[in-house]
Amino acid sequence: MSTVLTATAPASSPAAAPGAVSLAGVERTFAGANGAVPVLRGVDLTIDPGEIVAVVGPSGCGKSTLLRLLAGLDTPTAGSVTVDGTPLRDTDERTAVAFQEPRLLPWRSIAENVELGMPRGTARAATRARVAELLDLVGLTSAATRRPSEVSGGMAQRASLARALARGPEVLLLDEPFGALDALTRLRMQDLLLDIHSAEPTTVVLVTHDVEEALYLADRVLQLRAIDAGSRESSIARVIEVPGIRPRDRADRGFTDLRAELLDGLGVDTHRSTPQETR
């Protein structure tokens, strides 16, 4: 029997209102052994409160760098990154990040790992109540006392999402959170993310290599690409508005053109036919 993941709204939640995100003239350059290494240049972007935005692009184009800037884990070389008009601070509590690897502490239980995401100074009773709500939200109540080694990859990733939500972020940042999961679990996790977004609305920025995932989840898809041929600097080359109300039909043929457009921008020839075998 297949497992259906369904999130239900917590009875009480400290979640903040979704935040508005703005990047203006953002550049990021790193110091390298042979001089400066430019990664991002001229990034201008506004994300509305509660919007889900997916970021796609080839490896090394700066997707994870962009996410770190949005998390306050890195500082732009030029330009500004703000949430609700206020610059991000180091490890800004208005944002939370979930990575491709769950990064759970192996010696702590699932519940204790989720508790690590709670804001400092939260009363013990409030912490217990909030952790219980989040475990219920992601369907892990029965696994609360298990260690990470005792649960599946999908369950560990759900715990990672719950931990990220624990602080009640205005902006939830996801760095290929389902990339390491098997295909079926990945589809279920995509649906769970939409359920979570409905139960606890927040602004979501999702980095993914999966074009279908981007079109299924996002309101808009941003494509990062090198500014010039041979350049190491990337910027937003294309913004695609995804029509329809979530949850969308994965089999909707209306997404065929959007999928082809995204893949074309990623350098994939969608019109290429398989060569016939030479006899």
C-alpha atoms as an extended CHARMM CRD file, in Angstrom:
* protein
*
       279  EXT
         1         1  MET       CA              0.0000000000        0.0000000000        0.0000000000  PROA      1               0.0000000000
         2         2  SER       CA              1.3950000000        3.4340000000       -0.9010000000  PROA      2               0.0000000000
         3         3  THR       CA              1.8610000000        6.1130000000        1.7190000000  PROA      3               0.0000000000
         4         4  VAL       CA              0.0230000000        9.3850000000        1.2140000000  PROA      4               0.0000000000
         5         5  LEU       CA              1.6270000000       12.3920000000        2.8770000000  PROA      5               0.0000000000
         6         6  THR       CA             -0.8500000000       15.0450000000        3.8820000000  PROA      6               0.0000000000
         7         7  ALA       CA             -0.0680000000       18.1020000000        5.9480000000  PROA      7               0.0000000000
         8         8  THR       CA             -2.6640000000       19.5180000000        8.3020000000  PROA      8               0.0000000000
         9         9  ALA       CA             -2.6110000000       23.0110000000        9.7440000000  PROA      9               0.0000000000
        10        10  PRO       CA             -1.2440000000       23.2170000000       13.3090000000  PROA      10              0.0000000000
        11        11  ALA       CA             -3.6940000000       24.2670000000       16.0000000000  PROA      11              0.0000000000
        12        12  SER       CA             -1.4300000000       27.1810000000       16.8800000000  PROA      12              0.0000000000
        13        13  SER       CA              1.6050000000       28.4580000000       15.0190000000  PROA      13              0.0000000000
        14        14  PRO       CA              4.2230000000       31.1530000000       15.6070000000  PROA      14              0.0000000000
        15        15  ALA       CA              4.8210000000       31.3610000000       11.8570000000  PROA      15              0.0000000000
        16        16  ALA       CA              5.4340000000       34.9110000000       10.6690000000  PROA      16              0.0000000000
        17        17  ALA       CA              3.6220000000       36.4580000000        7.7350000000  PROA      17              0.0000000000
        18        18  PRO       CA              5.2800000000       35.6580000000        4.4010000000  PROA      18              0.0000000000
        19        19  GLY       CA              8.0590000000       38.0840000000        3.5500000000  PROA      19              0.0000000000
        20        20  ALA       CA              8.6000000000       40.1740000000        0.4240000000  PROA      20              0.0000000000
        21        21  VAL       CA             12.0770000000       39.5840000000       -1.0110000000  PROA      21              0.0000000000
        22        22  SER       CA             14.0430000000       42.0460000000       -3.1280000000  PROA      22              0.0000000000
        23        23  LEU       CA             17.4310000000       41.8160000000       -4.8310000000  PROA      23              0.0000000000
        24        24  ALA       CA             18.7380000000       44.9770000000       -6.4920000000  PROA      24              0.0000000000
        25        25  GLY       CA             21.8800000000       45.0310000000       -8.6120000000  PROA      25              0.0000000000
        26        26  VAL       CA             23.2950000000       42.0270000000       -6.7810000000  PROA      26              0.0000000000
        27        27  GLU       CA             26.8020000000       40.8780000000       -7.6440000000  PROA      27              0.0000000000
        28        28  ARG       CA             28.9720000000       38.2360000000       -5.9910000000  PROA      28              0.0000000000
        29        29  THR       CA             32.6510000000       37.7650000000       -6.6670000000  PROA      29              0.0000000000
        30        30  PHE       CA             34.9650000000       35.3880000000       -4.8240000000  PROA      30              0.0000000000
        31        31  ALA       CA             38.7190000000       35.5930000000       -4.3690000000  PROA      31              0.0000000000
        32        32  GLY       CA             40.5670000000       32.8520000000       -6.2690000000  PROA      32              0.0000000000
        33        33  ALA       CA             44.1630000000       31.7530000000       -6.5430000000  PROA      33              0.0000000000
        34        34  ASN       CA             44.4690000000       33.5510000000       -9.8820000000  PROA      34              0.0000000000
        35        35  GLY       CA             42.3810000000       36.5810000000       -8.9860000000  PROA      35              0.0000000000
        36        36  ALA       CA             38.7190000000       37.4220000000       -8.5960000000  PROA      36              0.0000000000
        37        37  VAL       CA             36.1540000000       34.7930000000       -9.5860000000  PROA      37              0.0000000000
        38        38  PRO       CA             32.8550000000       36.4270000000      -10.6230000000  PROA      38              0.0000000000
        39        39  VAL       CA             29.7350000000       34.3200000000      -10.0740000000  PROA      39              0.0000000000
        40        40  LEU       CA             26.6690000000       36.5870000000      -10.1390000000  PROA      40              0.0000000000
        41        41  ARG       CA             26.1700000000       39.9980000000      -11.7590000000  PROA      41              0.0000000000
        42        42  GLY       CA             23.2130000000       42.2790000000      -12.2640000000  PROA      42              0.0000000000
        43        43  VAL       CA             20.6370000000       40.2020000000      -10.4100000000  PROA      43              0.0000000000
        44        44  ASP       CA             17.3980000000       42.1670000000       -9.9670000000  PROA      44              0.0000000000
        45        45  LEU       CA             14.4180000000       40.3410000000       -8.5380000000  PROA      45              0.0000000000
        46        46  THR       CA             11.2680000000       40.9680000000       -6.5030000000  PROA      46              0.0000000000
        47        47  ILE       CA              9.3930000000       38.0650000000       -4.9030000000  PROA      47              0.0000000000
        48        48  ASP       CA              5.9200000000       38.6750000000       -3.5460000000  PROA      48              0.0000000000
        49        49  PRO       CA              4.8940000000       37.4800000000       -0.0670000000  PROA      49              0.0000000000
        50        50  GLY       CA              3.7290000000       33.8550000000       -0.2000000000  PROA      50              0.0000000000
        51        51  GLU       CA              5.0400000000       33.2530000000       -3.7160000000  PROA      51              0.0000000000
        52        52  ILE       CA              6.8430000000       30.0310000000       -4.6520000000  PROA      52              0.0000000000
        53        53  VAL       CA              9.7750000000       30.7070000000       -6.9820000000  PROA      53              0.0000000000
        54        54  ALA       CA             11.9450000000       27.9840000000       -8.5160000000  PROA      54              0.0000000000
        55        55  VAL       CA             15.5050000000       28.6420000000       -9.6870000000  PROA      55              0.0000000000
        56        56  VAL       CA             16.9920000000       26.4580000000      -12.4300000000  PROA      56              0.0000000000
        57        57  GLY       CA             20.2510000000       26.5800000000      -14.3340000000  PROA      57              0.0000000000
        58        58  PRO       CA             23.3310000000       24.5440000000      -15.2430000000  PROA      58              0.0000000000
        59        59  SER       CA             25.7480000000       23.3990000000      -12.5670000000  PROA      59              0.0000000000
        60        60  GLY       CA             28.0820000000       26.1460000000      -11.4150000000  PROA      60              0.0000000000
        61        61  CYS       CA             25.8500000000       29.0300000000      -12.5080000000  PROA      61              0.0000000000
        62        62  GLY       CA             25.4220000000       30.4060000000       -8.9850000000  PROA      62              0.0000000000
        63        63  LYS       CA             22.1080000000       28.9110000000       -7.8470000000  PROA      63              0.0000000000
        64        64  SER       CA             23.3830000000       27.9130000000       -4.4000000000  PROA      64              0.0000000000
        65        65  THR       CA             25.2810000000       31.2090000000       -4.1110000000  PROA      65              0.0000000000
        66        66  LEU       CA             22.0200000000       33.0440000000       -4.7390000000  PROA      66              0.0000000000
        67        67  LEU       CA             20.2920000000       30.9850000000       -2.0530000000  PROA      67              0.0000000000
        68        68  ARG       CA             23.0660000000       31.7160000000        0.4660000000  PROA      68              0.0000000000
        69        69  LEU       CA             22.6600000000       35.4340000000       -0.2200000000  PROA      69              0.0000000000
        70        70  LEU       CA             18.9230000000       35.1240000000        0.4010000000  PROA      70              0.0000000000
        71        71  ALA       CA             19.6110000000       33.2810000000        3.6670000000  PROA      71              0.0000000000
        72        72  GLY       CA             21.9810000000       35.9270000000        4.9750000000  PROA      72              0.0000000000
        73        73  LEU       CA             24.7540000000       33.3080000000        5.0270000000  PROA      73              0.0000000000
        74        74  ASP       CA             26.7290000000       35.3320000000        2.4850000000  PROA      74              0.0000000000
        75        75  THR       CA             27.0180000000       39.0200000000        1.5970000000  PROA      75              0.0000000000
        76        76  PRO       CA             26.8230000000       40.4350000000       -1.9270000000  PROA      76              0.0000000000
        77        77  THR       CA             29.9110000000       42.1110000000       -3.3300000000  PROA      77              0.0000000000
        78        78  ALA       CA             27.6000000000       44.8030000000       -4.6640000000  PROA      78              0.0000000000
        79        79  GLY       CA             23.8850000000       45.5150000000       -4.5360000000  PROA      79              0.0000000000
        80        80  SER       CA             21.3740000000       44.7290000000       -1.8100000000  PROA      80              0.0000000000
        81        81  VAL       CA             19.2180000000       41.8450000000       -0.5660000000  PROA      81              0.0000000000
        82        82  THR       CA             16.2390000000       42.7220000000        1.6140000000  PROA      82              0.0000000000
        83        83  VAL       CA             13.2180000000       41.1060000000        3.2390000000  PROA      83              0.0000000000
        84        84  ASP       CA             10.3040000000       43.4850000000        3.7140000000  PROA      84              0.0000000000
        85        85  GLY       CA             12.6200000000       46.3580000000        2.8650000000  PROA      85              0.0000000000
        86        86  THR       CA             15.1750000000       45.5580000000        5.5690000000  PROA      86              0.0000000000
        87        87  PRO       CA             18.6690000000       44.2160000000        4.7600000000  PROA      87              0.0000000000
        88        88  LEU       CA             19.3610000000       40.6280000000        5.7480000000  PROA      88              0.0000000000
        89        89  ARG       CA             21.5990000000       39.9870000000        8.7240000000  PROA      89              0.0000000000
        90        90  ASP       CA             24.0010000000       37.1330000000        9.3300000000  PROA      90              0.0000000000
        91        91  THR       CA             21.9200000000       33.9590000000        9.8950000000  PROA      91              0.0000000000
        92        92  ASP       CA             18.7830000000       36.0940000000        9.7030000000  PROA      92              0.0000000000
        93        93  GLU       CA             15.9380000000       34.5360000000       11.6960000000  PROA      93              0.0000000000
        94        94  ARG       CA             13.4450000000       35.6560000000        9.0710000000  PROA      94              0.0000000000
        95        95  THR       CA             14.8000000000       32.9770000000        6.7470000000  PROA      95              0.0000000000
        96        96  ALA       CA             15.3500000000       29.2270000000        7.0770000000  PROA      96              0.0000000000
        97        97  VAL       CA             17.1390000000       26.7490000000        4.8080000000  PROA      97              0.0000000000
        98        98  ALA       CA             16.6320000000       23.0550000000        4.0240000000  PROA      98              0.0000000000
        99        99  PHE       CA             19.3410000000       21.3300000000        2.0010000000  PROA      99              0.0000000000
       100       100  GLN       CA             19.5190000000       18.2810000000       -0.2500000000  PROA      100             0.0000000000
       101       101  GLU       CA             20.9880000000       16.2930000000        2.6370000000  PROA      101             0.0000000000
       102       102  PRO       CA             18.7640000000       16.3490000000        5.7580000000  PROA      102             0.0000000000
       103       103  ARG       CA             21.8100000000       17.1230000000        7.9570000000  PROA      103             0.0000000000
       104       104  LEU       CA             20.2010000000       15.6400000000       11.0500000000  PROA      104             0.0000000000
       105       105  LEU       CA             22.3220000000       15.0060000000       14.1430000000  PROA      105             0.0000000000
       106       106  PRO       CA             22.5750000000       11.2000000000       14.3620000000  PROA      106             0.0000000000
       107       107  TRP       CA             22.6560000000       11.0530000000       18.1650000000  PROA      107             0.0000000000
       108       108  ARG       CA             19.4030000000       13.0170000000       18.5330000000  PROA      108             0.0000000000
       109       109  SER       CA             15.8700000000       11.7800000000       17.9630000000  PROA      109             0.0000000000
       110       110  ILE       CA             13.7170000000       13.1150000000       15.1430000000  PROA      110             0.0000000000
       111       111  ALA       CA             11.8370000000       15.3230000000       17.6160000000  PROA      111             0.0000000000
       112       112  GLU       CA             15.0880000000       16.6290000000       19.1120000000  PROA      112             0.0000000000
       113       113  ASN       CA             16.3990000000       17.4680000000       15.6390000000  PROA      113             0.0000000000
       114       114  VAL       CA             13.2560000000       19.4380000000       14.8540000000  PROA      114             0.0000000000
       115       115  GLU       CA             13.6170000000       21.2210000000       18.2030000000  PROA      115             0.0000000000
       116       116  LEU       CA             17.0110000000       22.5560000000       17.0910000000  PROA      116             0.0000000000
       117       117  GLY       CA             15.2080000000       24.8910000000       14.6950000000  PROA      117             0.0000000000
       118       118  MET       CA             13.2580000000       26.6520000000       17.4320000000  PROA      118             0.0000000000
       119       119  PRO       CA             14.1450000000       30.2970000000       18.1740000000  PROA      119             0.0000000000
       120       120  ARG       CA             16.4270000000       30.7720000000       21.1480000000  PROA      120             0.0000000000
       121       121  GLY       CA             14.6790000000       31.6030000000       24.3730000000  PROA      121             0.0000000000
       122       122  THR       CA             11.4280000000       29.8280000000       23.4890000000  PROA      122             0.0000000000
       123       123  ALA       CA              9.7700000000       28.4620000000       26.6330000000  PROA      123             0.0000000000
       124       124  ARG       CA             10.0660000000       24.7100000000       27.1000000000  PROA      124             0.0000000000
       125       125  ALA       CA              6.3080000000       24.1060000000       27.0230000000  PROA      125             0.0000000000
       126       126  ALA       CA              5.9230000000       26.1780000000       23.8600000000  PROA      126             0.0000000000
       127       127  THR       CA              8.8220000000       24.2900000000       22.2690000000  PROA      127             0.0000000000
       128       128  ARG       CA              7.2490000000       20.8970000000       22.9950000000  PROA      128             0.0000000000
       129       129  ALA       CA              3.8990000000       22.0380000000       21.6230000000  PROA      129             0.0000000000
       130       130  ARG       CA              5.4250000000       23.5120000000       18.4710000000  PROA      130             0.0000000000
       131       131  VAL       CA              7.5800000000       20.4360000000       17.7670000000  PROA      131             0.0000000000
       132       132  ALA       CA              4.5220000000       18.1890000000       18.2060000000  PROA      132             0.0000000000
       133       133  GLU       CA              2.5640000000       20.3830000000       15.7530000000  PROA      133             0.0000000000
       134       134  LEU       CA              5.3310000000       20.2470000000       13.1720000000  PROA      134             0.0000000000
       135       135  LEU       CA              5.7800000000       16.4970000000       13.4680000000  PROA      135             0.0000000000
       136       136  ASP       CA              2.0510000000       16.1340000000       12.8630000000  PROA      136             0.0000000000
       137       137  LEU       CA              2.2800000000       18.5690000000        9.9360000000  PROA      137             0.0000000000
       138       138  VAL       CA              4.8860000000       16.4170000000        8.1470000000  PROA      138             0.0000000000
       139       139  GLY       CA              3.4680000000       13.0600000000        9.2490000000  PROA      139             0.0000000000
       140       140  LEU       CA              6.2480000000       12.0670000000       11.6460000000  PROA      140             0.0000000000
       141       141  THR       CA              4.4490000000       11.8610000000       14.9950000000  PROA      141             0.0000000000
       142       142  SER       CA              4.9570000000        8.1050000000       15.1870000000  PROA      142             0.0000000000
       143       143  ALA       CA              8.6820000000        8.5130000000       14.4420000000  PROA      143             0.0000000000
       144       144  ALA       CA              9.3450000000       11.2370000000       17.0070000000  PROA      144             0.0000000000
       145       145  THR       CA             11.6080000000        9.1170000000       19.2300000000  PROA      145             0.0000000000
       146       146  ARG       CA             13.5290000000        7.3840000000       16.4410000000  PROA      146             0.0000000000
       147       147  ARG       CA             17.0780000000        8.2600000000       15.4480000000  PROA      147             0.0000000000
       148       148  PRO       CA             17.8600000000        9.4120000000       11.8840000000  PROA      148             0.0000000000
       149       149  SER       CA             19.4450000000        6.0260000000       11.1190000000  PROA      149             0.0000000000
       150       150  GLU       CA             16.1120000000        4.3710000000       11.9340000000  PROA      150             0.0000000000
       151       151  VAL       CA             14.0190000000        6.2450000000        9.3510000000  PROA      151             0.0000000000
       152       152  SER       CA             13.8950000000        6.3710000000        5.5570000000  PROA      152             0.0000000000
       153       153  GLY       CA             15.4290000000        9.1000000000        3.4230000000  PROA      153             0.0000000000
       154       154  GLY       CA             12.0340000000       10.6270000000        2.7980000000  PROA      154             0.0000000000
       155       155  MET       CA             11.2390000000       10.7090000000        6.5150000000  PROA      155             0.0000000000
       156       156  ALA       CA             14.6000000000       12.3230000000        7.2490000000  PROA      156             0.0000000000
       157       157  GLN       CA             13.8780000000       14.9880000000        4.6330000000  PROA      157             0.0000000000
       158       158  ARG       CA             10.4770000000       15.6330000000        6.1970000000  PROA      158             0.0000000000
       159       159  ALA       CA             12.2280000000       16.1290000000        9.5400000000  PROA      159             0.0000000000
       160       160  SER       CA             14.5810000000       18.6020000000        7.8560000000  PROA      160             0.0000000000
       161       161  LEU       CA             11.6120000000       20.5800000000        6.5240000000  PROA      161             0.0000000000
       162       162  ALA       CA              9.9750000000       20.5690000000        9.9570000000  PROA      162             0.0000000000
       163       163  ARG       CA             13.2000000000       21.8580000000       11.5310000000  PROA      163             0.0000000000
       164       164  ALA       CA             13.3690000000       24.6790000000        8.9660000000  PROA      164             0.0000000000
       165       165  LEU       CA              9.7620000000       25.6280000000        9.7320000000  PROA      165             0.0000000000
       166       166  ALA       CA             10.3370000000       25.5780000000       13.4880000000  PROA      166             0.0000000000
       167       167  ARG       CA             11.4920000000       29.1820000000       13.6730000000  PROA      167             0.0000000000
       168       168  GLY       CA              8.4160000000       30.3500000000       11.7510000000  PROA      168             0.0000000000
       169       169  PRO       CA             10.3670000000       31.8710000000        8.8510000000  PROA      169             0.0000000000
       170       170  GLU       CA              9.0600000000       34.5470000000        6.5390000000  PROA      170             0.0000000000
       171       171  VAL       CA             11.1340000000       33.0180000000        3.7410000000  PROA      171             0.0000000000
       172       172  LEU       CA             11.8200000000       29.2800000000        3.2960000000  PROA      172             0.0000000000
       173       173  LEU       CA             14.8420000000       28.4660000000        1.1320000000  PROA      173             0.0000000000
       174       174  LEU       CA             15.1860000000       24.9870000000       -0.3470000000  PROA      174             0.0000000000
       175       175  ASP       CA             18.4250000000       23.8250000000       -2.0000000000  PROA      175             0.0000000000
       176       176  GLU       CA             17.5000000000       20.7660000000       -4.0810000000  PROA      176             0.0000000000
       177       177  PRO       CA             15.6840000000       19.2910000000       -1.0720000000  PROA      177             0.0000000000
       178       178  PHE       CA             14.3700000000       16.2370000000       -2.9340000000  PROA      178             0.0000000000
       179       179  GLY       CA             17.3090000000       15.5890000000       -5.2350000000  PROA      179             0.0000000000
       180       180  ALA       CA             18.6180000000       12.5740000000       -3.3130000000  PROA      180             0.0000000000
       181       181  LEU       CA             15.2520000000       10.8080000000       -3.0710000000  PROA      181             0.0000000000
       182       182  ASP       CA             13.8710000000        8.0720000000       -5.2920000000  PROA      182             0.0000000000
       183       183  ALA       CA             11.3910000000        9.1520000000       -7.9660000000  PROA      183             0.0000000000
       184       184  LEU       CA              8.2090000000        8.0960000000       -6.1600000000  PROA      184             0.0000000000
       185       185  THR       CA              9.2180000000        9.5960000000       -2.8130000000  PROA      185             0.0000000000
       186       186  ARG       CA             10.2000000000       12.7850000000       -4.6200000000  PROA      186             0.0000000000
       187       187  LEU       CA              6.7020000000       13.1580000000       -6.0850000000  PROA      187             0.0000000000
       188       188  ARG       CA              5.1430000000       12.6060000000       -2.6650000000  PROA      188             0.0000000000
       189       189  MET       CA              7.4650000000       15.1800000000       -1.1050000000  PROA      189             0.0000000000
       190       190  GLN       CA              6.5010000000       17.7300000000       -3.7600000000  PROA      190             0.0000000000
       191       191  ASP       CA              2.8450000000       17.2740000000       -2.8150000000  PROA      191             0.0000000000
       192       192  LEU       CA              3.7340000000       17.5130000000        0.8720000000  PROA      192             0.0000000000
       193       193  LEU       CA              5.5590000000       20.7960000000        0.2720000000  PROA      193             0.0000000000
       194       194  LEU       CA              2.4100000000       22.2350000000       -1.3090000000  PROA      194             0.0000000000
       195       195  ASP       CA              0.3570000000       20.9930000000        1.6500000000  PROA      195             0.0000000000
       196       196  ILE       CA              2.8250000000       22.6280000000        4.0480000000  PROA      196             0.0000000000
       197       197  HSD       CA              2.6930000000       25.8680000000        2.0780000000  PROA      197             0.0000000000
       198       198  SER       CA             -1.0950000000       25.8210000000        2.3180000000  PROA      198             0.0000000000
       199       199  ALA       CA             -1.0520000000       25.0610000000        6.0640000000  PROA      199             0.0000000000
       200       200  GLU       CA              1.7390000000       27.5240000000        6.9110000000  PROA      200             0.0000000000
       201       201  PRO       CA              2.0310000000       30.0570000000        4.0840000000  PROA      201             0.0000000000
       202       202  THR       CA              5.5360000000       31.3930000000        3.6050000000  PROA      202             0.0000000000
       203       203  THR       CA              7.5720000000       32.7520000000        0.7360000000  PROA      203             0.0000000000
       204       204  VAL       CA              9.4910000000       29.8620000000       -0.8620000000  PROA      204             0.0000000000
       205       205  VAL       CA             12.5870000000       29.9250000000       -3.0700000000  PROA      205             0.0000000000
       206       206  LEU       CA             13.4550000000       26.4890000000       -4.4400000000  PROA      206             0.0000000000
       207       207  VAL       CA             16.6620000000       25.5730000000       -6.2650000000  PROA      207             0.0000000000
       208       208  THR       CA             16.1930000000       22.5030000000       -8.4480000000  PROA      208             0.0000000000
       209       209  HSD       CA             17.6360000000       20.7440000000      -11.5040000000  PROA      209             0.0000000000
       210       210  ASP       CA             14.2500000000       19.1420000000      -12.2060000000  PROA      210             0.0000000000
       211       211  VAL       CA             12.2800000000       21.1660000000      -14.7700000000  PROA      211             0.0000000000
       212       212  GLU       CA              9.0760000000       19.1950000000      -14.1250000000  PROA      212             0.0000000000
       213       213  GLU       CA              9.4110000000       19.8560000000      -10.3870000000  PROA      213             0.0000000000
       214       214  ALA       CA              9.8510000000       23.5760000000      -11.0250000000  PROA      214             0.0000000000
       215       215  LEU       CA              6.7510000000       23.7760000000      -13.2190000000  PROA      215             0.0000000000
       216       216  TYR       CA              4.6520000000       21.7200000000      -10.8010000000  PROA      216             0.0000000000
       217       217  LEU       CA              5.5280000000       23.6960000000       -7.6690000000  PROA      217             0.0000000000
       218       218  ALA       CA              6.3510000000       27.2660000000       -8.6410000000  PROA      218             0.0000000000
       219       219  ASP       CA              4.4260000000       30.3970000000       -9.5120000000  PROA      219             0.0000000000
       220       220  ARG       CA              7.4770000000       31.5740000000      -11.4460000000  PROA      220             0.0000000000
       221       221  VAL       CA             10.6090000000       29.8300000000      -12.6970000000  PROA      221             0.0000000000
       222       222  LEU       CA             13.8560000000       31.7950000000      -12.9220000000  PROA      222             0.0000000000
       223       223  GLN       CA             16.5940000000       30.5860000000      -15.2100000000  PROA      223             0.0000000000
       224       224  LEU       CA             20.1840000000       31.5130000000      -14.3870000000  PROA      224             0.0000000000
       225       225  ARG       CA             22.6490000000       31.4890000000      -17.2670000000  PROA      225             0.0000000000
       226       226  ALA       CA             26.0930000000       32.8410000000      -18.1200000000  PROA      226             0.0000000000
       227       227  ILE       CA             25.9040000000       36.4520000000      -19.2710000000  PROA      227             0.0000000000
       228       228  ASP       CA             28.1840000000       35.8430000000      -22.2540000000  PROA      228             0.0000000000
       229       229  ALA       CA             29.6200000000       32.8000000000      -23.9600000000  PROA      229             0.0000000000
       230       230  GLY       CA             32.6650000000       31.7020000000      -21.9900000000  PROA      230             0.0000000000
       231       231  SER       CA             31.7730000000       33.9800000000      -19.0800000000  PROA      231             0.0000000000
       232       232  ARG       CA             31.7730000000       32.6800000000      -15.5050000000  PROA      232             0.0000000000
       233       233  GLU       CA             29.2640000000       35.3280000000      -14.4460000000  PROA      233             0.0000000000
       234       234  SER       CA             25.5730000000       34.4670000000      -14.4240000000  PROA      234             0.0000000000
       235       235  SER       CA             22.3850000000       36.4570000000      -14.1500000000  PROA      235             0.0000000000
       236       236  ILE       CA             18.6690000000       35.8700000000      -14.5670000000  PROA      236             0.0000000000
       237       237  ALA       CA             18.2650000000       35.0780000000      -18.2530000000  PROA      237             0.0000000000
       238       238  ARG       CA             14.5850000000       34.2280000000      -18.2700000000  PROA      238             0.0000000000
       239       239  VAL       CA             11.5250000000       34.4080000000      -16.0280000000  PROA      239             0.0000000000
       240       240  ILE       CA              8.6260000000       32.1000000000      -16.8000000000  PROA      240             0.0000000000
       241       241  GLU       CA              5.1870000000       32.6220000000      -15.2830000000  PROA      241             0.0000000000
       242       242  VAL       CA              3.5510000000       29.2560000000      -14.6380000000  PROA      242             0.0000000000
       243       243  PRO       CA             -0.2060000000       29.3080000000      -15.2880000000  PROA      243             0.0000000000
       244       244  GLY       CA             -2.8160000000       27.5140000000      -13.2470000000  PROA      244             0.0000000000
       245       245  ILE       CA             -3.6790000000       27.1340000000       -9.6070000000  PROA      245             0.0000000000
       246       246  ARG       CA             -1.8030000000       24.6710000000       -7.4200000000  PROA      246             0.0000000000
       247       247  PRO       CA             -1.9750000000       21.7310000000       -7.1310000000  PROA      247             0.0000000000
       248       248  ARG       CA             -1.4990000000       21.3130000000      -10.8510000000  PROA      248             0.0000000000
       249       249  ASP       CA             -2.0370000000       18.2660000000      -13.0130000000  PROA      249             0.0000000000
       250       250  ARG       CA              1.3560000000       16.7220000000      -13.7320000000  PROA      250             0.0000000000
       251       251  ALA       CA             -0.0350000000       15.2980000000      -16.9780000000  PROA      251             0.0000000000
       252       252  ASP       CA             -1.2920000000       18.6820000000      -18.2440000000  PROA      252             0.0000000000
       253       253  ARG       CA             -0.1400000000       18.9740000000      -21.8500000000  PROA      253             0.0000000000
       254       254  GLY       CA             -0.1930000000       22.7470000000      -21.4960000000  PROA      254             0.0000000000
       255       255  PHE       CA              3.1870000000       22.5290000000      -19.7700000000  PROA      255             0.0000000000
       256       256  THR       CA              4.8420000000       20.9520000000      -22.8060000000  PROA      256             0.0000000000
       257       257  ASP       CA              5.8520000000       24.2780000000      -24.3580000000  PROA      257             0.0000000000
       258       258  LEU       CA              7.0760000000       25.6780000000      -21.0250000000  PROA      258             0.0000000000
       259       259  ARG       CA              9.1120000000       22.5430000000      -20.4200000000  PROA      259             0.0000000000
       260       260  ALA       CA             10.6640000000       22.7930000000      -23.8850000000  PROA      260             0.0000000000
       261       261  GLU       CA             11.4310000000       26.4890000000      -23.3320000000  PROA      261             0.0000000000
       262       262  LEU       CA             13.2150000000       25.7950000000      -20.0640000000  PROA      262             0.0000000000
       263       263  LEU       CA             15.1440000000       22.8340000000      -21.4370000000  PROA      263             0.0000000000
       264       264  ASP       CA             16.1610000000       24.8510000000      -24.4800000000  PROA      264             0.0000000000
       265       265  GLY       CA             17.5160000000       27.5360000000      -22.1700000000  PROA      265             0.0000000000
       266       266  LEU       CA             19.4870000000       24.8660000000      -20.3610000000  PROA      266             0.0000000000
       267       267  GLY       CA             21.0680000000       23.7390000000      -23.6230000000  PROA      267             0.0000000000
       268       268  VAL       CA             18.9530000000       20.6030000000      -24.0970000000  PROA      268             0.0000000000
       269       269  ASP       CA             17.8070000000       19.9650000000      -27.6680000000  PROA      269             0.0000000000
       270       270  THR       CA             14.1980000000       18.8680000000      -27.2020000000  PROA      270             0.0000000000
       271       271  HSD       CA             13.7570000000       18.3180000000      -30.9590000000  PROA      271             0.0000000000
       272       272  ARG       CA             16.6430000000       15.9120000000      -31.3240000000  PROA      272             0.0000000000
       273       273  SER       CA             15.5640000000       12.4960000000      -32.5280000000  PROA      273             0.0000000000
       274       274  THR       CA             17.2690000000        9.2390000000      -31.6760000000  PROA      274             0.0000000000
       275       275  PRO       CA             19.5520000000        8.1690000000      -34.5640000000  PROA      275             0.0000000000
       276       276  GLN       CA             18.3880000000        5.0430000000      -36.3160000000  PROA      276             0.0000000000
       277       277  GLU       CA             20.6300000000        2.0400000000      -36.0810000000  PROA      277             0.0000000000
       278       278  THR       CA             22.8390000000        1.5870000000      -39.1230000000  PROA      278             0.0000000000
       279       279  ARG       CA             22.5100000000       -1.8240000000      -40.6840000000  PROA      279             0.0000000000
